[in-house]
């Protein structure tokens, strides 16, 4: 990821999540974002950390 910030459409394409889901998670404050005026942006580094923090590891039995 080379961009400083991603918009909702770019993050949707990157993650495969729908734009509707992303806006829903923004409203629920479930995903890290930056708000500049009326625009919503995502820091790729924080998104990577968020994904890592929400990953479920396989349980060895």
mmCIF file of the C-alpha atoms, coordinates in Angstrom:
data_MODEL
# 
_entry.id   MODEL 
# 
loop_
_atom_site.group_PDB 
_atom_site.id 
_atom_site.type_symbol 
_atom_site.label_atom_id 
_atom_site.label_alt_id 
_atom_site.label_comp_id 
_atom_site.label_asym_id 
_atom_site.label_entity_id 
_atom_site.label_seq_id 
_atom_site.pdbx_PDB_ins_code 
_atom_site.Cartn_x 
_atom_site.Cartn_y 
_atom_site.Cartn_z 
_atom_site.occupancy 
_atom_site.B_iso_or_equiv 
_atom_site.pdbx_formal_charge 
_atom_site.auth_seq_id 
_atom_site.auth_comp_id 
_atom_site.auth_asym_id 
_atom_site.auth_atom_id 
_atom_site.pdbx_PDB_model_num 
ATOM 1  C CA . UNK A 1 1  ? 0.000   0.000   0.000  1.00 0.00 ? 1  UNK A CA 1 
ATOM 2  C CA . UNK A 1 2  ? 1.682   3.170   -1.177 1.00 0.00 ? 2  UNK A CA 1 
ATOM 3  C CA . UNK A 1 3  ? -1.033  5.751   -0.585 1.00 0.00 ? 3  UNK A CA 1 
ATOM 4  C CA . UNK A 1 4  ? -1.100  7.885   2.528  1.00 0.00 ? 4  UNK A CA 1 
ATOM 5  C CA . UNK A 1 5  ? -4.881  7.488   2.931  1.00 0.00 ? 5  UNK A CA 1 
ATOM 6  C CA . UNK A 1 6  ? -7.537  5.367   1.230  1.00 0.00 ? 6  UNK A CA 1 
ATOM 7  C CA . UNK A 1 7  ? -11.145 6.318   0.556  1.00 0.00 ? 7  UNK A CA 1 
ATOM 8  C CA . UNK A 1 8  ? -14.112 4.004   1.139  1.00 0.00 ? 8  UNK A CA 1 
ATOM 9  C CA . UNK A 1 9  ? -14.174 2.746   -2.450 1.00 0.00 ? 9  UNK A CA 1 
ATOM 10 C CA . UNK A 1 10 ? -10.455 1.931   -2.429 1.00 0.00 ? 10 UNK A CA 1 
ATOM 11 C CA . UNK A 1 11 ? -10.727 0.097   0.900  1.00 0.00 ? 11 UNK A CA 1 
ATOM 12 C CA . UNK A 1 12 ? -13.743 -1.800  -0.414 1.00 0.00 ? 12 UNK A CA 1 
ATOM 13 C CA . UNK A 1 13 ? -11.757 -2.955  -3.442 1.00 0.00 ? 13 UNK A CA 1 
ATOM 14 C CA . UNK A 1 14 ? -8.732  -3.811  -1.303 1.00 0.00 ? 14 UNK A CA 1 
ATOM 15 C CA . UNK A 1 15 ? -10.616 -5.841  1.316  1.00 0.00 ? 15 UNK A CA 1 
ATOM 16 C CA . UNK A 1 16 ? -13.560 -7.181  -0.680 1.00 0.00 ? 16 UNK A CA 1 
ATOM 17 C CA . UNK A 1 17 ? -15.976 -5.657  1.844  1.00 0.00 ? 17 UNK A CA 1 
ATOM 18 C CA . UNK A 1 18 ? -18.977 -3.796  0.482  1.00 0.00 ? 18 UNK A CA 1 
ATOM 19 C CA . UNK A 1 19 ? -19.156 -0.017  0.749  1.00 0.00 ? 19 UNK A CA 1 
ATOM 20 C CA . UNK A 1 20 ? -22.389 -0.458  2.726  1.00 0.00 ? 20 UNK A CA 1 
ATOM 21 C CA . UNK A 1 21 ? -20.588 -2.678  5.267  1.00 0.00 ? 21 UNK A CA 1 
ATOM 22 C CA . UNK A 1 22 ? -17.735 -0.189  5.629  1.00 0.00 ? 22 UNK A CA 1 
ATOM 23 C CA . UNK A 1 23 ? -20.105 2.727   6.255  1.00 0.00 ? 23 UNK A CA 1 
ATOM 24 C CA . UNK A 1 24 ? -22.021 0.589   8.752  1.00 0.00 ? 24 UNK A CA 1 
ATOM 25 C CA . UNK A 1 25 ? -18.775 -0.205  10.601 1.00 0.00 ? 25 UNK A CA 1 
ATOM 26 C CA . UNK A 1 26 ? -17.798 3.490   10.501 1.00 0.00 ? 26 UNK A CA 1 
ATOM 27 C CA . UNK A 1 27 ? -21.103 4.395   12.165 1.00 0.00 ? 27 UNK A CA 1 
ATOM 28 C CA . UNK A 1 28 ? -20.520 1.696   14.787 1.00 0.00 ? 28 UNK A CA 1 
ATOM 29 C CA . UNK A 1 29 ? -16.873 2.782   15.225 1.00 0.00 ? 29 UNK A CA 1 
ATOM 30 C CA . UNK A 1 30 ? -15.759 -0.811  14.519 1.00 0.00 ? 30 UNK A CA 1 
ATOM 31 C CA . UNK A 1 31 ? -13.019 0.180   12.072 1.00 0.00 ? 31 UNK A CA 1 
ATOM 32 C CA . UNK A 1 32 ? -10.321 2.881   12.404 1.00 0.00 ? 32 UNK A CA 1 
ATOM 33 C CA . UNK A 1 33 ? -10.889 5.900   10.171 1.00 0.00 ? 33 UNK A CA 1 
ATOM 34 C CA . UNK A 1 34 ? -10.014 9.566   9.763  1.00 0.00 ? 34 UNK A CA 1 
ATOM 35 C CA . UNK A 1 35 ? -12.709 12.153  9.127  1.00 0.00 ? 35 UNK A CA 1 
ATOM 36 C CA . UNK A 1 36 ? -11.763 15.307  7.253  1.00 0.00 ? 36 UNK A CA 1 
ATOM 37 C CA . UNK A 1 37 ? -14.818 17.508  6.974  1.00 0.00 ? 37 UNK A CA 1 
ATOM 38 C CA . UNK A 1 38 ? -17.460 15.261  5.464  1.00 0.00 ? 38 UNK A CA 1 
ATOM 39 C CA . UNK A 1 39 ? -14.956 12.863  3.915  1.00 0.00 ? 39 UNK A CA 1 
ATOM 40 C CA . UNK A 1 40 ? -13.922 9.560   5.481  1.00 0.00 ? 40 UNK A CA 1 
ATOM 41 C CA . UNK A 1 41 ? -10.411 8.228   4.932  1.00 0.00 ? 41 UNK A CA 1 
ATOM 42 C CA . UNK A 1 42 ? -8.500  5.176   6.126  1.00 0.00 ? 42 UNK A CA 1 
ATOM 43 C CA . UNK A 1 43 ? -4.847  4.944   7.140  1.00 0.00 ? 43 UNK A CA 1 
ATOM 44 C CA . UNK A 1 44 ? -3.502  1.764   5.479  1.00 0.00 ? 44 UNK A CA 1 
ATOM 45 C CA . UNK A 1 45 ? -1.130  1.096   8.402  1.00 0.00 ? 45 UNK A CA 1 
ATOM 46 C CA . UNK A 1 46 ? -3.958  1.264   10.950 1.00 0.00 ? 46 UNK A CA 1 
ATOM 47 C CA . UNK A 1 47 ? -6.149  -0.927  8.744  1.00 0.00 ? 47 UNK A CA 1 
ATOM 48 C CA . UNK A 1 48 ? -3.384  -3.552  8.561  1.00 0.00 ? 48 UNK A CA 1 
ATOM 49 C CA . UNK A 1 49 ? -3.050  -3.500  12.371 1.00 0.00 ? 49 UNK A CA 1 
ATOM 50 C CA . UNK A 1 50 ? -6.844  -3.672  12.725 1.00 0.00 ? 50 UNK A CA 1 
ATOM 51 C CA . UNK A 1 51 ? -6.968  -6.720  10.442 1.00 0.00 ? 51 UNK A CA 1 
ATOM 52 C CA . UNK A 1 52 ? -4.156  -8.401  12.393 1.00 0.00 ? 52 UNK A CA 1 
ATOM 53 C CA . UNK A 1 53 ? -5.897  -7.623  15.693 1.00 0.00 ? 53 UNK A CA 1 
ATOM 54 C CA . UNK A 1 54 ? -9.171  -9.116  14.453 1.00 0.00 ? 54 UNK A CA 1 
ATOM 55 C CA . UNK A 1 55 ? -7.643  -12.259 12.967 1.00 0.00 ? 55 UNK A CA 1 
ATOM 56 C CA . UNK A 1 56 ? -8.702  -15.564 14.475 1.00 0.00 ? 56 UNK A CA 1 
ATOM 57 C CA . UNK A 1 57 ? -5.942  -18.083 14.889 1.00 0.00 ? 57 UNK A CA 1 
ATOM 58 C CA . UNK A 1 58 ? -6.473  -21.768 14.288 1.00 0.00 ? 58 UNK A CA 1 
ATOM 59 C CA . UNK A 1 59 ? -6.794  -23.763 17.469 1.00 0.00 ? 59 UNK A CA 1 
ATOM 60 C CA . UNK A 1 60 ? -4.632  -26.869 17.693 1.00 0.00 ? 60 UNK A CA 1 
ATOM 61 C CA . UNK A 1 61 ? -6.293  -29.745 19.473 1.00 0.00 ? 61 UNK A CA 1 
# 
